[in-house]
């Protein structure tokens, strides 16, 4: 679950809503994922000094320190 969510957010162009993360993670995994598991993983890894995700506002997450670079 953690690896799937991490990959979704690494490939995102910016912060994503938790529901969008859930849908993208299901598509990537190729199977249904429990909403509560995705939500819990986001919350658990968005806290503390060594957190993997950053909650940018209510319901929106991104990879901590992730900077989107323009393509081209």
C-alpha positions, 0 to 999 in steps of 0.5 A, spaced: 500 500 500 505 504 501 509 503 495 503 504 491 501 510 494 508 513 494 508 511 486 502 515 485 504 521 488 511 521 485 508 521 478 503 526 480 504 533 477 502 537 484 498 535 490 492 530 489 486 529 493 485 523 497 480 520 493 484 521 487 490 518 490 485 512 492 482 511 485 489 512 482 492 507 487 487 502 485 488 503 477 496 502 479 494 496 483 489 493 478 485 491 484 480 494 489 483 497 495 480 499 501 478 507 502 480 506 509 487 503 508 489 508 503 486 514 508 490 511 514 496 510 510 496 517 508 495 520 515 500 515 518 506 517 513 504 525 513 506 526 520 513 527 524 520 529 522 521 523 517 514 523 514 514 521 506 507 525 505 505 532 506 498 534 507 498 541 503 491 542 506 485 538 508 484 532 503 490 534 499 497 530 499 503 530 495 510 527 496 514 531 501 519 536 498 517 534 491 518 539 486 514 539 479 519 541 474 516 543 467 517 538 461 520 540 455 
